[in-house]
Amino acid sequence: MSPSSRPARRLVPLLLLAVWLVCGAALGPYAGRLGEVATNDQAAFLPRSAESTRVVEAQEAFRQDETLPAVVVWTAEDGTADAAMRRSATDALASLEGAPGTAGAVSPALPAEDGRALQGVVQLRPDLGEQLPDVLAAVREAADRVPGATAHIAGPAATQADLSDAFAGIDGLLLAVALATVLLILLLVYRSVLLPLVVIAGAVLALGLACAVVYALADRDVVRVDGQVQGILSILVIGAATDYALLLTARYREELATHADRFAAMRAALRRSTGPVVASAATVALGLLALLFSDLTNNRALGPVGAIGIVCAVLSALTFLPAVLVLLGRAAYWPARPQQAADGDSAGRGIWPRVAALVDRAPRKVWAATLAGLLACAAFAPGLVSKGVPLDETFVNDAPSVTAQAVLSEHFPGGSGNPAVVIADTGRVKEVTAAAAATDGVDSAVPATASGRPGAGEPLTAGGKVRIDVTLEEAADSDAAQDTVVRLRDAVHAVPGADALVGGYTAQQYDTQRTAERDRLLIVPVVLVVILLILVALLRSVLVPVLLVATVALNFVATLGVSALVFQGVFGFSGTDASVPLYGFVFLVALGVDYNIFLMSRVREEALLHGTREGVLRGLTATGGVITSAGVVLAATFAALAVIPLAFLVQIAFIVAFGVLLDTLVVRSLLVPALVRDIGRTAWWPGRLSREPSADRRQPPVPADVG
């Protein structure tokens, strides 16, 4: 009986396979249930220490709880909103008072100055979740009963409903697009039937496990999950699990070419792959955990959620995948079969020996040319404006809330129905109201009343505080409105003894953007230091890790430069959300280092036997195909985020997909190996390899057909 057929040797992989299949059956459904514990309520993701957050907390002391305004606007079909239409609209609004999902008093219908439109505000509960579309449908049904008028619904409630609609079906659609893309690429890469299915199965099992863990944590309010975090988790797990699987399967194929025994081949493959896989996973997981330093709740949520996904991807790649591969043996690669390659390397044919020969012939010209190209792209990075996007750019397709807001802004002050909220001491209400009303960009400032109708009754007070609603002239989501909020804060803060705070939707958006900018200044250095330390530990060097971190950072800046041109010139975006560069940095730098880890760990392994020069050439030749395949897979999976019609995710999808391809095809393939080849054995400073030919940089070139 051959060693590979002994029952005892099959027991461990069979047990691992059984455990994963049981877990998949039990936990797999959670991949489609994260929506149950997800929230798209933007108020739940405010900065912890921001002034607008303190206003939300102060409002809890008032009898009127925090609400979600739905602004109903009617335009007259004959051009004139007469008294009869106004009475009918007021009656329609009154019919909604006390209806399921509403909160507080309903305003009467108020005419526009141009006499062509009416508007009213229906306050909704902020915790409606999946019930919000049904409540808005009831509001629309009542609004449509006004004869001779066309009704639209704007405001935060309508925007939140459109966000929920954008994320509807995210579990199925995004997963299907990502898996179909990965499967197609794997079929083209492997030209095998079984192996792509095994890799996909491992990714799906990892995703099911990750979603189950995240579901349990979110259900207990340990982490918060919104549609963006949910989508990124799916893409991250599928992409990472596939990348790690590609590295292991490629190494296993190499070992099968030199080992007759499949178990021995897998032991060798695991021994030589586990270090790079764990190190690369650690860079991504720790990079994501650095988001815990953020003051934004959704950033802090993405950190542990993403890290959980990476851990599950590693577990699948290092347990489920080896178990299946060792049970299948060479049949996993059918109809292709691992072949003995020249000099023991199975990657001795194709384009990568030629790329290695180019790097060997003229390393200085190669790195200088690629460096110049990256710097040229990076020069456009300052053109990427990251101070938020207006509502009409939030969605990449036509959304009802965007159309409604445009209609509202045409006839009323842009901030109608969505005022800035000022909380101040009751003894200074007149002074604060006057200071707010006199602020440039403010249309009106009126204390809130117990009736819920501004100006109708005594100001509403609680705990010695009063609430003042300030209507802005510009749309609540515009840059001009945010500028007005800054001036408004200066004005009311200057009132002696008022202890005034300014919040509301516009202030929340402003505080979120400023907090995201501060987060970048803190988190970016933390991520770079963490990655540098991991590389130093893995490569036992200082100079090479510094070079790797510098090159991936340059790749990120170059990607931002290209993105600035594409977003403005092709997509028509005026800018990005302030969190987009931070997300792009964490993903690109951490994932970009992955590929350099795969390359340089192999280079070091070869250099220990053959010296730095030939180690670079052998490492590049051996890993070129698998790393390029991994980069294409990861880029394709992140590109799948573009199926969600939100500018934020479309921008993240482009930045990560383009940046990964740029890193894979240019930085890792040309810049890094050329730099290490040119520096020679000094690259391993302050350590040194146990074997290093003394004339390393003067040896004759390796022929193009040698692995």
N, C-alpha and C positions, 0 to 999 in steps of 0.2 A: 504494500500500500504506500503510495507516495505521500510526502508530508502534506501536500496541499489538500489531500483527500481525507485526512484524519478528522473524525467528528469533533474532537476537542478543539481543534483550531478553528472550526466553523462556529463554535458555540458563541464566542464573544460577538462577532459580527451579527449573528442571528438574533442574539439578545438585544443588541443596539437597534437593529432594524425593527424588532417587535416593539420596543419602547417608543420609538418615534412614530410608528404606525398607530399605536394606541393613543399617544398624545395628539397626533393629527386628527384622529376620529373624535376625540373629546374636545380639543381646543380649536380645531379648524373653523367652526362656525363663528368664533369670535372675530375673525377677520372681516365679517360682514355686520358686526354689531357695535363697532365703536361709535357709530352715529347715535346710539342710544345714550351714550354718556358724553357726547360732544356738545359744545355750546358755541354759537356764533354771535353771542351777545358781546359786543365790543366793550361794554362797560365792565365786563368781567376781566378784561386784560389791561386795565389802566396801570400806569406807573404807581408803585406803592407809595412814594413820597411826594407825588406831584400835588400842586395846589388844587387841580380839578378833582383829584381823588378825595381830598379833604372836604371839598364841597359836597360830593356824593355822600360822604359819611355824615356831614352836618345836616343834610336834607332828611336823614332818617329821624331826626328829632321832630320834624314837622308832621302834622296830621296827614298831610298828603305825601305818600311814599314816592320814591323815584319811579317815573313812568317812561313809557316809550311813545313819543308823539307820532300820530299819523295825521298828516296835513292833507285835507281834502280841498281841492281847488276846482271850481266850476268855471267854464268859459261859456259865454252866451252864444248860442248858434246864430242869432240875428245881430250880434254885436253889442247888445245892450242888456246889462243885468238889472232888470227893473225891480220894483218893490215886491211884485208877486213872486218872482224867482227867489228873492232873498227870503221871503216868508217860507216858501217851499223848502229851501235849503236848510233853514233853521229848524223846521219841523223834522226834516230827515236826520239832522244831527241829534235833535232831542230824542228821537226814537231809539238812539243807540245808548243813551244814558242808562247805566245799570246792566247793559247787555253782557253776556259772557265774554271775558277777556278785557273789558274796559276797566278804567280806574279813574275815579274822580268825576268832576263835572265836565260837561261837554260845552264848548264855546258856541256862541251863536255864529251865523254866517255873516262875515264882514265884507263890505264891498271894496273893490280896488279903486284907487283914485281916478283911473281912466274909465271907470264905469262899465267895464267889459267883463269883469270876472268877480267871483266870490271865493272866500276861503273860510274854512273852519278847522278846528283842531280837535281830534278825538284822542284822549290819553289812553294808552293800552298798558297792560301789565308787562313789565320787562322780562318776566320768567315764563313766557308762553311756550317757548321752544318750538316744537313741531306743530303746535296749535296755531301759531302766528298766521300762516297762510289762510286758514279757515276763518279766523277772526277778521282779517283784512278783507276776505271775500264778503263777509257780512256787512262791513263798512261800505264796500263798493256797491253792494246790492242796494243799500239805503241811499247812497249818493246818486245812483243811477235813476232813482225815482223822481228826481227834479226835472220837470218838463222844460224843454227848450234849452237844455244845457248839456255840455259834455264834461264828465267828471274824471279827475285824475287824483291819484294818491301819492303824495310825496312824503318827505321827512324820514327820520331814522327808522321808523317801523317798516316803511316800504323798502328802504335800502337793506335792512336786515332780512326781509323776506326774499329779496332778490339774491342775497348772499346764500341763504338756505337753498334756494332753487339752483344756484350755481353748483352747490355741493351735493345736490340730490343725486343719488346713484353713484357717488364717488367710489364706494366700495367695489361695485361690480365693474363699472366702466374703466376706471383707472387701472384696476388689477388686470382686466382683460387685455387692454391695450399694451400694458407693460409686459405681460407674460407672452403675448403673441409676438411682440417685437424681439424679446430675448430669445424665444424659441427659434424664430427665423434666423437670427444671427448665429445661434449655436449650430443650427443645421448646416449653414454655409461654412462655418469655421471647422467643425469636426467632420463633416461629410459622413456622419454616423447617425444611426436611427435611435439606439438606446441611450447613448450618453446625454444628449440634450434633454431627454425626458427625465433622466435621473437628476440632472442639475436643476431642472425646473421643479421637480418634486421636492428637492432639498430646500429650495428657496421658498416654496409655498408652505412647507412644514415650519420653517423658521418664522415666516410671517404670522402663521397661526399662533405659534407660541408667544411671539412678541405682542400680538394684539390681545391675547388672553391676559398677559401680565399687565399691560397698559389698561385694559378694561377694568381689571380688579382694582388698580390704583386710582383710576379716575372715578370709579363708582364710590370709592371711599374718600374722595376729595383730596387725595394725596397729590395728584397732578391734575391739570386742566388740559382738555383736548378740544381744539376747534377743527374746522374742516381743513385748514392749511396744515396743521400738525399731523392730522390723520392722513392726508395725501402724501406728505413728505415721508412719513413712517413707512408706508407701503413701498414707495419708490426706493427708499434707502435700504430696506431689508432685501428686496429683490436684487438690486444692483450689487450690494456688498456680498450677499451670499453667492451670487453668480461669479463675481470677481474672485473670491477665495476658492470657489470650486474650480475655476479655470486654472488657477495656479497649481492646485493639488492634482488635478487630472493630467495636466501637462507633465508634471514631475513624475507621476505614476507611469505615464506612457514611456518616459525616458528610462525609468527603472525597469520596466517590463522588457525593454530592449536589451538589458544587461543581466537580468535575473530570470532564470527559468521558473522559479517559484514565485507565484503571485503574492504570497504572504510576505516573503522576504522583500519583494519589490515595494509593497505597501509600507512596510516598516521603514525602508530607506526613504521613500517619498515623504512619509510623515516626519521623519527625523529631520529632513532637510527643508521642509515646508512649514512646519509648525511655528518656528521662530519668526520668519517673515510675516506669516499670516497673523499671528498674535500681536506682533509689533505694529503692523499696519492697522489692525482693528483697534489697538490701544490709542493710536494717534487720532482716529476718528472719534472714538468714544470719549476720550478725555477732552478733545476739542469741542465736542458737543456739550460735555458737562461744564465747560467754561462758561456756557450761556447761563449757568446758575448765578453768575455775578451780575447778570442783567437786572435792571429795575422793572422790566416789562414782564408781566406774568406769562404771556404766550412764549416769549423767548426762554424763560425759565422752564416752561413746560416742555418745549422742544428738546432741551438739553437731556434730561433723564429719559424721556420717551425715545429719542434717537439712540441714546447709549444702550437702552434695553434692546432695541432692534439690532444693533451691531453685535451685542453679546449673543443674541439668539442666532444670528447669521454665522458667527464663528462656531458655535456649538454644532450647528447643522453641518457646516463644512468639514469639521474635524471629527465627527462621530457618525452621522448618518451616511454621508458621502463615502468615507473609507469603507464602511461596512458593506454598502451595496457594491462598490467597485471590487472589493476583494472577493465577494461572492460571485460576481460576474467574470472577473479576470479579464482576459483578452477579448472575450465576447462583448464587453462593454463598448469597444471601439468598432464593432462590426458595422459595415462590411470592411472598413479599414482595419489593418492590424499593425501594432507596434513593430517597427523594423529596426534591426541593428544598424546603427549609423556609423559613419567614419569617426574614428577616435572616440568612440563611445558616446557621441552626441547625436541625438535624433533631430537636431535642428540645423543640419549642415547644408541644406539646400534652400533655394528661394532668395528673397530680396535681402534678408538680414545679413548674410555674409558679405554682400556687396556694400551695405550700409556700414558694417564694421570695417571693411577695407577702406572706405572713404574716410572714416574717422581716423584710421590708423595713418593714412597717407598725409593728411593735412589737418591735424586736430586744431591748430590755432586758427586757421582760416574758417573751419566749421563753426567753432564756438564764437568767433568774432562776428560772422555773418548772422548767425541765429540771434546773438545778443543784440545786434543792431536792429534786426527786425522786431524783436520784442520791445525794445526801447521805443521804436517808432510807433508801435501800437499803444504803448503806455502813455505816450505824449498826449493822447486824446482823452485820457481818464478824467482830467479836471472838467471836461465837458459833460460828465454824467451828473445831472442835478438830482439830489436825493433828499428832497425836503417835503415829500408827500405828493400825492396826485389828487386832482379834483374828482368829484363824483362821476363826471362824464367820461373819465378815463379808468375808473375802477373796474368796469366790466369791458371786455373786449368785443362784446356784441351789444345790441340794443336791449336795454333793460327798462321796464316800465317806470321804475323810480327815477331814472335819469331823465326820461321824457317828461315826467310829472314835475320834476324840479325845474326843468327849463321853462315849462308853462308858468309855474309859480313865480319864478324870477322875472318873467316878462311883465307881470302885472302887479307884483307886490315887492316890498323890500326883500332882498335875498334871504334874510334870516327869519322870515315869517314862520311862525309855528315851531321854530327850533331855537329859542332864545338862549343867549348867554345867561347864566344864573349867578347872581351876586348874593352872598350871605354876609350880613353885617349886623352890628349891634343895633337894637331897636331905637336907642336914643339918638342915633345919627342917621335915621332912615331918610330924612329930607335932604341932608347934605350929600349922602351917598347917591341918592336918586338924581339929584341935580348934577353932581360930578359925572355920573354915568351918562346922563342925557346930553351933556355938553361935550362929550368925547367925539372926536372926529370919526365918522364911520358908523355911529350909532343912530338909529332911526327913532327909537323911543325907549324909555326906561320907566317901568311901573311896578310898584310893590305888588306881590301876589296877595290875594285876599282869600278869606275863608270860603267864599262862594266859588272859588276857582275861576272867576271872571275878573281880569285886571280892572281896577278902578271901581269895582262894584262892592263897596263895603270897606271895613277897616283892614289894614294890613295883617297878614297872617304871621303870627309870632310863635316862637317856641324856644324856651330856655334863654330868653333875652336876645334872641336873634331874629332877624327878618329876612325874608327872601325877596329879591328884586329881579324881575324878568326884563332883560335888555334885548331888544330886537335890533339886529345888525342890518345895515343897508345892503351888504353883499351876501351872497349865498354862504351858508354856514360852513361849507366844505372848501371854500376858496382861500387862496393865499391872502387876499385882501381882508377877509374876515379874521384870519389869524393875526394879521397886523393890527386890526382893530382891537382884538383881545389884549394884545400887549399894551396898547395905549389905554384901554379900559382898566387894566390892572394898575398901571401907573397912576391913573386918576383916582381910583377908589382907595388905593393904598395910601394916598397922600391925605385922605380925610382923617384928621386927628381923632383918636379914640374909637374909630369905627371897626377896627380889626377885620376889614373886608377881605373876602376871598372871591375869586372869579372862577366859575366852572361852566358846565354845560358842554354840548357836543363839540363846538369849535375849540374851546379851551382844552378839552380832552385830546383832540387831534393834535393841537399845538404841543401839549405836554408830552404826548407819545412820541412825536417826531424829535423833540429836543432830547428826550431820554434815550432814544435810539442812537442819536449822535454821540451822547456821552458813553453809551455802552460800547460803541466801536473803539473809542480811545482806551477803554479799560480791557476789553476782552481780546482784542487783536494781539497785544503783547503777551498776554497770558497764553494764548494758543500757540504762539511762536515759541515761547520758552518751553512749554510742555513737549512740543514736537521735537525740539532740539535735544532735550534730555533723553527722549526715547531713542533717537537716532544715535546719540553718543553711546548709550548703553548697548545698542544692537551692533554698531559698526566698530566699537572700541577705538574711536577716533574723534577728533574735534573738528579738523579742517573739512573733511567730507560732509559731516552733518551741517556745518555752517553753509557750505556751498549749496547743499540740497535745499535748505530752508530759504536761502536767498533766491534760488531759481524758481521755486514754487511761488514765492511772494511776488517775484517779477511776473510770472505767468498770470497771477491774479490781477495785477495792475494792468497788464496788457489786455486781458480779457475785458476789464472795465472800459478801457479805451475803445475797443471794438464795439462793445455794447452801447456806449454813448452814441456812436455813429449809427448803429442799426436801430436802436430804439427811437431816435429822433427822425432819421432819414427813411426808414422802412416801415416801422410799426406806428409812427406818429405819436409816440409818448412824449409828453413834455418833461417828464422826469420819472423818478421811482420813489417808492416808499423808503423812508430812512432805514428800515430794517433790511432792505434788499442787499446792499453791499455787505452787511454783517453776515447774513445767511450765506451769501455767495463766498465770502472769505472762509467761513468755517468749513463749508463743504469742499471748496476747491483746494484750499491749502492742505486740509487733512487728507482728502482723497488723492490729491496730487502727490503727496509724500508717499502714499501707498505704492504707487508705481515705481517711485525711486527706491523705496525699500525693497521691492521685488527685484529690481535691477541690481542695486548695489550689494544686497546680501549675496546674490549669485556671483557678482564680480569679486567680492571678498573671498568667497568659497573657492573660486577658480584661481584667484591670485595667490592664495596660500600654497597652491600646487605649482603654478606656472609663472608667478610674478605679476605685477600690476598691469603691464602693457598687454600681455596676452590674456590676463584675467578680464580686462575691459572688453576685449574683442570676443572672447568666449562667452562672457556673461551677456553681452548685447545680442550675440547671435542666438544663444540658447533661449533667452527670454523675450526676444523681439516680437515673435508671433503671438505668444500668449498674452503679453501685456497690452499689445495693440488691440487684440480681441477683447480683453477686459475693459479697456478704455472705450471702445465702440459700444459695448454692452451697457456700460454705466451711462454714457452719453445718451444712448437711446432710451434707457429707462427714465432718466430725468426729463428728457424731451417729452415723455408721455404726460408730464404735468400740464402741458399746454392744452390738453383736452378740457381742462377746467377753465371756463371763460372768465378768468380774473387776471387783471394785469399783473398783480403781485406774483402769481405762480407762473405766468408766461415769462416774466422777466427772470425769475429764478431758474426756470427751465432752460432758457437760452444761455444765461451766464454759466451755469454748471456744465451743460452739454458742450458748449463751445470751448470753455476753459479746459475741460477734461480732454477733449480732442487735441487742443493746442499743446497741452502738457504731454499727452501720450506720443504724439507724432513729432513734436519739435523738441520740447525740453528734455524728456526722458530719452528720446532716440538720438538726438544730436548734441544738444548743449551739454548735458551732464557727462556722457561718456567722453566727449571731446575735451572737456575741462580736466577730467581725471586722467585721461591719456596724456594730456600735455603736462600736467603737474608731475605725473609719475608717482614713485613710491612716497614722495613727500606728502601726498594726499592723505596718507594714513597717520599723519602726525597728530598727537605726540607718540602714538603707539607705532609698532612696526610689525610687519608680517614675519612669521617664522621662516618663510622661504621667500627670498627676493633676489633674483639675478642682479648682479652688480651692474651690468650694462643694460638695464631694463629699457631705457629709452632709446638705445641704439641698436636693438635687435632688428633683424630684417623683418619686413612686413609678413603677416600671416596670409597665405594664399586665400583667395575668395572662396574656395570650395572646402576649406577646412572649418569644422565646427568650433 
